[in-house]
């Protein structure tokens, strides 16, 4: 079964804190994604990594900083977030190549105080 | 960029009936169309996908049809069951090589 693991499941942080979200997959996928999902809305793409290189940045504010240290791991570093950044942050992965299905993790529910 | 519209936003059917959700897209170069099911508090789960060289695909009670000329695609669920209740998202992958999601359909299957 496909599996993308995200930690932590829940995170509450103040606007001055620094925290990181983590995502891990062991399916051999070389494309990894960060999405943001607000309540009752569809996922919105933030970043795409392909072969550990950033290939798409959807004009995301610099307070979100992605990192792909190796082919299995994807991090999202958070700093000086705003209350409107509260959302579910979803990680996904897929094979590279044309039209490969993306498989999502359970997400991190982030609340900014 | 790609724009995906999805209808209806809510759909209530009785158990055993069929459900149909429709999506339209704007980028004629889009060539991959997945459907995701998201239960409350859970991950979006891929349930079926279709590529532009195919007009229809079926997997048990679920089918997807694609009309490239009209730029629309639909999800059909037959013999609905209470566990089909969830939010369903269509998506399209266009020239920007990223998925654009529809706004979602909340399906409620009643007994």
Interface residues (C-beta under 8 A of the other chain):
Chain A: X40 X41 X42 X43 X44 X45 X48 X56 X58 X90 X98 X99 X101 X102 X103 X104 X105 X106 X107
Chain B: X31 X32 X34 X36 X42 X43 X44 X45 X46 X49 X51 X89 X93 X96 X97 X98 X99 X101 X102 X103 X104
